[in-house]
Amino acid sequence: MSPKAIEGSVRPDTTPSRTEDAGAPREASGLPAFSPSRGDGRVNPPDNIKKYWPHACRSLHVDAQGQALQTSPVLRRTNQRRLVVIEFTGDDPNVFAERMLENGYIPENVPPPFRIENLHEAYLTYAASGEYITGKVPTESTRYNASKRNRQRRIFSMPNPVFMIDCVKYFIDRADQIDEHFSLSSDSCSKPVFIPSGSRALQIDSFNDFYLKRRRTFSTSRYIVKCDISRFYHSIYTHCIPWALHGKGKAKADRKVDSDSIFGNRLDFTIRQSQDGQTVGIPVGPDFSRLISEIVATRIDASFRSTAGADVPVLRLVDDIYLGADNLDEAYGLLGVMRDSIRELELDINEAKTVVIDASRDFESPWPVHIRQSIDRFKEYKQSLVPEFIHVLDEIISISIDKNDDGIIKYALRKLDNELVWVDYWEAIEPFLIRCCISFPHSWDYVAQIVSLRNAISGIDKSTWSRAINKSLAQNVRTGHDFEVTWSLWLARQLKIEIDDKIFEQIFEKCGSFSMLVALDVHKNSGMACKVPKQTILSRLGDKPCLGPFWLLAFEADRQFDLKIKTKNLQGHDFFKSLYDDDVSFYDSDFEFFDTDDLLTTGKTAIKKTTSYDDSEIDEIEDDF
C-alpha cells in the first residue's frame, strides 16, 4: 500500500519534532494548531490535513490524569521533500495503543475466553509520566506450546505487560524513523499495516496476495531461488536490532540504552528484559514482533540489493525469500549474496528448505480445488448422499496422509463449515470430527468450535465426546501440548463434561498458564468433586509470580479463581498494582462463544478464525485459497 503524500512547505529540519511541549503554541513550529479534544480522548484534525488523517501517525501525549492529548502528526519527509504519512500506527496513536495492547497481544489460536480488557486504561496511567517502565529487574514470558502443520510445534510467548507498555511508547515515539527504515526495502510483502478493527491489530500480505505477486514478478525468470531464514524469530540476536537500524559500527560505538541517536538500543533492552535477559530470540505472538522482525529483514533486503543491484527480481514475505534468475550460474550466485546478507546479522539461511527450481515448476498443488469442489456438491443435497459424503471424508484423510500434511484436514473443516454442510450431514461428520481430534490434533480448534455450536443448536453424542476429550487430554497433558489441552478443556467446559481427576492434577504439574487457567474454569463450571491442587500451583509460581513465566496464571487465578495471592502478585514492579486498580483482565470466564439469540440465524458458521500470520513460516493452507 503506497503512502499518500501531503504536499506543501515543510520545516527546515529533517525530522518533525516530537519533543515539543504539548501545551506550546503550534503556530510557532510552522505546523497548524489543532482543534480541541472531542472529550473522548481523541482529537479533531486540522482542516488542511483532515483528508489525510485516516493514514497519519501522531505522537501520543497524556495529561497528568492520563487523558490522551494530541500533538503534531508524525510525518516523514522523503528525499523529494514531501511529507508522507506512516501506515503501521494508524490514524490515532491512542487507538493504536489500545489495539496493540488488547488485540495484538494474546497468541493466536487460543480459546475464546482469552481476551483482554482495560489494559489500555492501565497504560494511560503510566504514559502520563512519559518514561519507559522496563527496569533492571527482568521479567519472563508466559509460553503457549502450540501445534503446527506436519506434527511440528510452535512456541508462542505472551510477554509480561511491562514489555507491551514500553513497546507502545517506543513505536509511537520512533514511528517516523522506523518507517524511514522500512522504506529501504521495496521487496518486502510484510510491512505491517495497522487495522482499526478485526481480530489483530497489524496485517501483512496474505499468502494468496504473495502468490499473485510472485506470478507477476517472476514471470520472465527462467529459474527461481526459494529460501528462508532458519528459525527466524527464535534466532534473532537482540543486539542486531540496533545494527539493522543504524549499522553495526555505529551501534557498537554507542551502546547506551537511552541513546537518542542509536535509538535501537532501547528496543534491544526492552526485548532482553522481557525474556529474563536472554539476547537470542524475540517473542512469537505479539503483533509488535512483526514490526521487530521487519526491522531486521529490511536490513537484509537493503544489504542484498547493495550487492546484487536493482534489476534482480526479489520478493520476501517475513522470512520467505524468492529470487529470480536467467540461468543456474546466476541463481547460485544470487543465493550466495543472500546467504551473506543474512549472515551479516548473525542469522543463517535454512539450507534444508533452500532450492533452485525451473520457474515452470513454481505452481500450487491442485488438491485444495479438488476438496472444495467435492464439498460444494453436498450443500445442495439434504442428507440424500450420505454414502458418497462419507467417501469424500475418507478421501480427505487419505490425501492428508499421502501428503503428510494435517493442514489439509483444517482446510477441509473450514470448507465444511463455510458451506454449513455439517448441519445436514451431522451423523456422518461427528465420527470424522472425533477421528480428527484424536489422530490429527492440529485441527482441535476447528473441531471444538463446530461441536460447541452443534451442541447449542441440537445436541451431540456427549458420552462419546467425553471419552474423546479425556483421551486427548491423556495424550497431550504429559507432553505439555497447550494447544490440544486448552481446546480439549474448552470444549469440556462448553459441554459441561468432567475431567478425569488424575488428568486434572497432571495439568498443573506439566502444562503452561493457558492450560491451567482453562482447567480452573472447567473445575468451577462443571462441579468437579476433586480439589484444585493449590500447593502445586503455588510451588510453580514462586515468590514474585508476576515477574515469572506464570504471571498470567498468577494474576487471573487470584482475580477469578480464589487463589488469594494478590500480595505476592504486587511484588516486583509498581505497574502490577495498575493491573488491579484498572480492573485489567486477560481471561473472561463468563464469555459466551455464541450469541444465544442468533444461534439459528441462517448462515451461522462455527469457526471464528483468528489466525493470520504469526511466525516465520507460511501458515495454515486454508489461508492460501
Secondary structure in CASP SS format (residue, H / E / C, confidence):
PFRMAT SS
TARGET T0000
AUTHOR 0000-0000-0000
METHOD secondary structure of the structure
MODEL  1
M C 1.00
S C 1.00
P C 1.00
K C 1.00
A E 1.00
I E 1.00
E C 1.00
G C 1.00
S C 1.00
V C 1.00
R C 1.00
P C 1.00
D C 1.00
T C 1.00
T C 1.00
P C 1.00
S C 1.00
R C 1.00
T C 1.00
E C 1.00
D C 1.00
A C 1.00
G C 1.00
A C 1.00
P C 1.00
R C 1.00
E H 1.00
A H 1.00
S H 1.00
G C 1.00
L C 1.00
P C 1.00
A C 1.00
F C 1.00
S C 1.00
P C 1.00
S E 1.00
R C 1.00
G C 1.00
D C 1.00
G C 1.00
R C 1.00
V E 1.00
N C 1.00
P C 1.00
P C 1.00
D H 1.00
N H 1.00
I H 1.00
K H 1.00
K H 1.00
Y H 1.00
W H 1.00
P H 1.00
H H 1.00
A C 1.00
C E 1.00
R E 1.00
S E 1.00
L E 1.00
H E 1.00
V E 1.00
D C 1.00
A C 1.00
Q C 1.00
G C 1.00
Q C 1.00
A E 1.00
L E 1.00
Q E 1.00
T E 1.00
S E 1.00
P E 1.00
V E 1.00
L C 1.00
R E 1.00
R E 1.00
T C 1.00
N C 1.00
Q C 1.00
R C 1.00
R C 1.00
L E 1.00
V E 1.00
V C 1.00
I C 1.00
E C 1.00
F C 1.00
T C 1.00
G C 1.00
D C 1.00
D C 1.00
P H 1.00
N H 1.00
V H 1.00
F H 1.00
A H 1.00
E H 1.00
R H 1.00
M H 1.00
L H 1.00
E H 1.00
N C 1.00
G C 1.00
Y C 1.00
I C 1.00
P C 1.00
E C 1.00
N C 1.00
V C 1.00
P C 1.00
P C 1.00
P C 1.00
F C 1.00
R C 1.00
I C 1.00
E E 1.00
N C 1.00
L H 1.00
H H 1.00
E H 1.00
A H 1.00
Y H 1.00
L H 1.00
T H 1.00
Y H 1.00
A H 1.00
A C 1.00
S C 1.00
G C 1.00
E C 1.00
Y C 1.00
I C 1.00
T C 1.00
G C 1.00
K C 1.00
V C 1.00
P C 1.00
T C 1.00
E C 1.00
S C 1.00
T E 1.00
R E 1.00
Y E 1.00
N E 1.00
A E 1.00
S E 1.00
K E 1.00
R H 1.00
N H 1.00
R H 1.00
Q E 1.00
R E 1.00
R E 1.00
I E 1.00
F E 1.00
S E 1.00
M E 1.00
P C 1.00
N C 1.00
P H 1.00
V H 1.00
F H 1.00
M H 1.00
I H 1.00
D H 1.00
C H 1.00
V H 1.00
K H 1.00
Y H 1.00
F H 1.00
I H 1.00
D H 1.00
R C 1.00
A H 1.00
D H 1.00
Q H 1.00
I H 1.00
D H 1.00
E H 1.00
H H 1.00
F H 1.00
S C 1.00
L C 1.00
S C 1.00
S C 1.00
D C 1.00
S E 1.00
C C 1.00
S C 1.00
K C 1.00
P C 1.00
V E 1.00
F E 1.00
I C 1.00
P C 1.00
S C 1.00
G C 1.00
S C 1.00
R C 1.00
A C 1.00
L E 1.00
Q E 1.00
I C 1.00
D C 1.00
S C 1.00
F H 1.00
N H 1.00
D H 1.00
F H 1.00
Y H 1.00
L H 1.00
K H 1.00
R H 1.00
R H 1.00
R H 1.00
T H 1.00
F C 1.00
S C 1.00
T C 1.00
S C 1.00
R C 1.00
Y E 1.00
I E 1.00
V E 1.00
K E 1.00
C E 1.00
D E 1.00
I E 1.00
S C 1.00
R C 1.00
F H 1.00
Y H 1.00
H H 1.00
S H 1.00
I C 1.00
Y E 1.00
T C 1.00
H C 1.00
C H 1.00
I H 1.00
P H 1.00
W H 1.00
A H 1.00
L H 1.00
H H 1.00
G C 1.00
K H 1.00
G H 1.00
K H 1.00
A H 1.00
K H 1.00
A H 1.00
D C 1.00
R C 1.00
K C 1.00
V C 1.00
D C 1.00
S C 1.00
D C 1.00
S C 1.00
I C 1.00
F C 1.00
G H 1.00
N H 1.00
R H 1.00
L H 1.00
D H 1.00
F H 1.00
T H 1.00
I H 1.00
R H 1.00
Q H 1.00
S H 1.00
Q C 1.00
D C 1.00
G C 1.00
Q C 1.00
T C 1.00
V E 1.00
G C 1.00
I C 1.00
P C 1.00
V C 1.00
G C 1.00
P C 1.00
D C 1.00
F H 1.00
S H 1.00
R H 1.00
L H 1.00
I H 1.00
S H 1.00
E H 1.00
I H 1.00
V H 1.00
A H 1.00
T H 1.00
R H 1.00
I H 1.00
D H 1.00
A H 1.00
S H 1.00
F H 1.00
R H 1.00
S H 1.00
T H 1.00
A H 1.00
G C 1.00
A C 1.00
D C 1.00
V C 1.00
P C 1.00
V E 1.00
L E 1.00
R E 1.00
L E 1.00
V C 1.00
D C 1.00
D E 1.00
I E 1.00
Y E 1.00
L E 1.00
G E 1.00
A E 1.00
D C 1.00
N C 1.00
L H 1.00
D H 1.00
E H 1.00
A H 1.00
Y H 1.00
G H 1.00
L H 1.00
L H 1.00
G H 1.00
V H 1.00
M H 1.00
R H 1.00
D H 1.00
S H 1.00
I H 1.00
R H 1.00
E C 1.00
L C 1.00
E C 1.00
L C 1.00
D C 1.00
I E 1.00
N C 1.00
E H 1.00
A H 1.00
K H 1.00
T C 1.00
V E 1.00
V E 1.00
I E 1.00
D E 1.00
A H 1.00
S H 1.00
R H 1.00
D C 1.00
F C 1.00
E C 1.00
S C 1.00
P C 1.00
W H 1.00
P H 1.00
V H 1.00
H H 1.00
I H 1.00
R H 1.00
Q H 1.00
S H 1.00
I H 1.00
D H 1.00
R H 1.00
F H 1.00
K H 1.00
E H 1.00
Y C 1.00
K C 1.00
Q C 1.00
S C 1.00
L C 1.00
V H 1.00
P H 1.00
E H 1.00
F H 1.00
I H 1.00
H H 1.00
V H 1.00
L H 1.00
D H 1.00
E H 1.00
I H 1.00
I H 1.00
S H 1.00
I H 1.00
S H 1.00
I H 1.00
D H 1.00
K H 1.00
N C 1.00
D C 1.00
D C 1.00
G H 1.00
I H 1.00
I H 1.00
K H 1.00
Y H 1.00
A H 1.00
L H 1.00
R H 1.00
K H 1.00
L H 1.00
D H 1.00
N H 1.00
E C 1.00
L C 1.00
V H 1.00
W H 1.00
V H 1.00
D H 1.00
Y C 1.00
W H 1.00
E H 1.00
A H 1.00
I H 1.00
E H 1.00
P H 1.00
F H 1.00
L H 1.00
I H 1.00
R H 1.00
C H 1.00
C H 1.00
I H 1.00
S H 1.00
F C 1.00
P H 1.00
H H 1.00
S H 1.00
W H 1.00
D H 1.00
Y H 1.00
V H 1.00
A H 1.00
Q H 1.00
I H 1.00
V H 1.00
S H 1.00
L H 1.00
R H 1.00
N H 1.00
A H 1.00
I H 1.00
S C 1.00
G C 1.00
I C 1.00
D C 1.00
K H 1.00
S H 1.00
T H 1.00
W H 1.00
S H 1.00
R H 1.00
A H 1.00
I H 1.00
N H 1.00
K H 1.00
S H 1.00
L H 1.00
A H 1.00
Q H 1.00
N H 1.00
V H 1.00
R C 1.00
T C 1.00
G C 1.00
H C 1.00
D H 1.00
F H 1.00
E H 1.00
V H 1.00
T H 1.00
W H 1.00
S H 1.00
L H 1.00
W H 1.00
L H 1.00
A H 1.00
R H 1.00
Q H 1.00
L H 1.00
K C 1.00
I C 1.00
E C 1.00
I C 1.00
D C 1.00
D H 1.00
K H 1.00
I H 1.00
F H 1.00
E H 1.00
Q H 1.00
I H 1.00
F H 1.00
E H 1.00
K H 1.00
C C 1.00
G C 1.00
S H 1.00
F H 1.00
S H 1.00
M H 1.00
L H 1.00
V H 1.00
A H 1.00
L H 1.00
D H 1.00
V H 1.00
H H 1.00
K H 1.00
N H 1.00
S H 1.00
G C 1.00
M C 1.00
A C 1.00
C C 1.00
K C 1.00
V C 1.00
P C 1.00
K H 1.00
Q H 1.00
T H 1.00
I H 1.00
L H 1.00
S H 1.00
R H 1.00
L H 1.00
G C 1.00
D C 1.00
K C 1.00
P H 1.00
C H 1.00
L H 1.00
G C 1.00
P C 1.00
F C 1.00
W H 1.00
L H 1.00
L H 1.00
A H 1.00
F H 1.00
E H 1.00
A H 1.00
D H 1.00
R H 1.00
Q H 1.00
F C 1.00
D C 1.00
L C 1.00
K C 1.00
I C 1.00
K H 1.00
T H 1.00
K H 1.00
N H 1.00
L C 1.00
Q C 1.00
G C 1.00
H C 1.00
D C 1.00
F H 1.00
F H 1.00
K H 1.00
S H 1.00
L H 1.00
Y H 1.00
D H 1.00
D C 1.00
D C 1.00
V C 1.00
S E 1.00
F C 1.00
Y C 1.00
D C 1.00
S C 1.00
D C 1.00
F C 1.00
E C 1.00
F C 1.00
F C 1.00
D C 1.00
T H 1.00
D H 1.00
D H 1.00
L C 1.00
L C 1.00
T C 1.00
T C 1.00
G C 1.00
K C 1.00
T C 1.00
A C 1.00
I C 1.00
K C 1.00
K C 1.00
T C 1.00
T C 1.00
S C 1.00
Y C 1.00
D C 1.00
D C 1.00
S C 1.00
E C 1.00
I C 1.00
D C 1.00
E C 1.00
I H 1.00
E H 1.00
D H 1.00
D C 1.00
F C 1.00
END
